[in-house]
Structures are given as C-alpha cells and as structure tokens.
C-alpha cells in the first residue's frame, strides 16, 4: 500500500515539474543574425529589428532584454512567418525558411530619463546598430562622448554599453574678442551657465554651472586656446573627455557632480598659438582612428 502511494506521488510530482522544465528547454539552434538595429525616437521609444539568416531548421532568437511587445516575424516579401515565443517574450522560435526572417518588436522600460539625461545600461552580445533622432548630435558610450556629426547612428560590437544622451540641449554662444580677432565659444548644457570669462594671461576660460549632474560640452577654437587642457570645478580637478572636431575646434565634455565654477586651462593661448598646430592635429587624428573600433559611426 505504501509503495502504491509513493508511486502515485512520484508520478504526480513529475507531472507538476515537467512544464516548468520544458519552459527552459530550447528546441531550436541559435539563430544566425545578419543584423540587429535599434531605433530610438525623440520621446525615448525603442523599436528593435533583427534580420535572421535563412535555415532549414527551427532557430532560437534571444531578444534584447526589456519589456517586449508587438512582436512580428516576416519574410523578405513582408509575409507573416510562423513563430512562437516564451512566456516572458525573451526568446522567439523562428520556423525554417528559405529566406531571411525579419523579427521586429517594441521595447519598453529600458531607457530611463532623469534630470534631462536618458540612460540605458545595454547588454546584447551581437553587433548592434543604434539609430537616433536627427536632432541629436552627441551621445555618450561608456562615458565617452561620440559626436554623430550628421551621421544617423553608431555600431556597437559585441555590445555592452552604458548609453547616455540629452535631447535638445540649450546652446550658449559667447564671443571672445582679442585685439582684432573674434572667436566664438559655445557651451551646450541643460544647466544654466553664468559669469563666462576668457582670461588671456592665465590661459583660461571660466564659467559657473548652476545645476548639478548635467552634461556640459564646451566647444573652443583651437586658435584661441590650445591643448593639453586641465578642467577644474571650484579649484578641484575633474574628469573630462576631449575630442578635436574638423581640426579647428576642440570639444570638452564633462558632467560636474555639483554646481560651481568651471575653469578650463590650456597651455597655449592667442597670440602664442604655434604655427605647427595643424600638423599636430593631423598626427593626432592618425593616432585616434585605430582606437575607434569599439563604437563606429554610421
């Protein structure tokens, strides 16, 4: 009698366990992806598109992490392709096809906006192309500035990236006059900027930031103030990134953690600007290009 009861309980236990285990089993091979595209609009909405290579076997496609909705799978002619998805919409099983399959869906709760900064801690170990709104010129990848310069987006290889950006940053334009020369210094930030000063004897530009934890980008003519630079917040040295644009301007990006006075100090200032500067810029670009492999512009 006891053995019968034990056998019955064993069968019942197996029945209750099987669906849970089954949900974790992959019945297809990993899909080979031709491309992964992520489109982000100006309101922070995210749309994802995967292009899957043709296969005569069912293929498992792991989706980008987030709240997935509106999944569709189509062939190259735009016709619906049979598929199934996991309960959490984290995986899609694409049926065999002689053509490439296109998997698309919307993704929510991945981009977080705080203090005018959109942030996404992104992880997807495939080459992924990001496309941004046309009005966005500057993003940060792992805290490094990437200037789109009219490009549509970037390609991230293999891709683990802290993505940050701010939309519609106000631009503050300041005119610097020195003798018969006029230079334009531009500051982009959601922080208010006050008390801008260019001081030739100390080779410095100073201004006050009135809001903390905001990206601040200062665009300085190289002819006005030459590198290398140091940046201080209230006399304390702070971290910043430097990028030379078109060989004529330098862009310094920083994110002060508190309000206060920013001071940018250079080593050469008008009228001490060296004649060999254009050659130095060319040499710098040669050194920089091989380093730009992690994130590529489109």
Secondary structure, DSSP 8 states (H G I E B T S, - for coil): -HHHHHHHHHHHHHHHHHHHHHTT---SEE--EEEEEEEE-TT--EEEEEEE--BSS-EEEE--SSEEEEEEEE-TTS-B--EEE-TTS-EEEE--BSS-EEEEEEEES--EEETTEEEEEEEESS-EEEE--TT--EEEETTEEEE-TT--EEEESSEEEEEEE-SS--EEEEEEEETTEEEEEEEEESS-EEEEEEETTTTEEEEEE-SSSEEEEEEEETTTEESS-EEEETTEE---EEEEETTTEEEEEEEESS-EEEEEE-SEETT---TTHHHHHHHHHHHHHTTTTSEEE-
